[in-house]
Amino acid sequence: MKILFFSYAFAPDIGGLETVSALLAERFARAGHEIKLITNTPAPPDFDAASGRRYEVVRQPSSDAFVRLMRWCDLYFQNNISLNALWPLLLSPRPWAVAHHSWLADPAGRPTLRDHLKRRAVRLSGCSIAVSRALAGNVGRVDAIISNPYDDSLFRVLPDVERELRLVFLGRLIPGKGLDELLGALVLLRDDYSLRPPLTVVGTGPEEMRLRARVAALGLTGQVDFQGTCEGEELVRLLNRHEVMVVPSVFPESFGVVALEGIACGCVIVGTNGGGLAEAVGSCGLKVLNGGVHALACALRHVLTNPALRASLRAGVRAHLAPMRADRVAGAYLALLEKVAGARSCGK
């Protein structure tokens, strides 16, 4: 099957959608399908040639090139719906499917005009997939719920690495990811319980300078270590050195691949329970209300001072992660996509 795979965001950018798109496209190709991935994300010269991917990446194609690609494919798959990338179907109709990774609503939970248009467009698709039960209740028509995958060939426990550090935060330094709340929780742990667990911050973003200044203002200098960007085996080793990954998102996440990566590396999770993040964490961590600094501090104190609790939270890791291994998730997608493409070929 020839699959035209659309992912608005993609490598070299770093994020959940970028990770999931790369995992799915690679495994679709390994399964014997011909994949061409379209993205709006630019890349340096020779970036794609050096990647070793089994599929072609087409960046920012012209309108004519987009139409040619649509005529080439047997099925069009959007990994997150984009109205701006649906128009070629009008000129060259093909079976199409969509996976939802984002809320179709503004931060206050109100659907915008564009969100309403997306919901109407989804009704015309051959298949609509949500990445969490929480998201399925927001996007309208949903035919299947398939949790996001993590890269199980990379993220794993390394027996030779000593777990000598306490807390790690992994994510973009942007509003809503909750690092402000985590810093507030560290102050409470220090002032109320005389606990000063070191925190490693992995990631960059527009809020970095402000957050660094806040660390100094709160008297947390020396306790908080900004590591910057970290990827691949270096990231895996770093996560393996930590006991607890904190995912303190203020806004509800649609899922939370970062939590899966932490769990796979042996970290216990302390995260928020809004949206799909609770599904990603499962029984492998503690969950608190979004934005609750006191609740976050209490959960951190509980897990940091209780080795038996940490052991019990790690007990169900294998069963929790099994459905989210990349091959299994890709297989579930392909079963649906092949059905959509097959219905078209049979004239249904």
Secondary structure by P-SEA (a helix, b strand, c coil): cccbbbbccccccccaaaaaaaaaaaaaaaabbbbbbbbcccccccccccccccbbbbccccaaaaaaaaaaccbbbbcccccccccccccccccbbbbbccccccccccccaaaaaaaaaaaaccbbbbccaaaaacccccccccccccccccccccccccccccbbbbccccccccaaaaaaaaaaaaacccbbbbbbbcccccaaaaaaaaaaaaccccccccccccccaaaaaaaaaccbbbbcccccccccaaaaaaaaabbbbbccccccccccccccccccccccaaaaaaaaaaaaacaaaaaaaacccccccccccaaaaaaaaaaaaaaaaaaaaacc
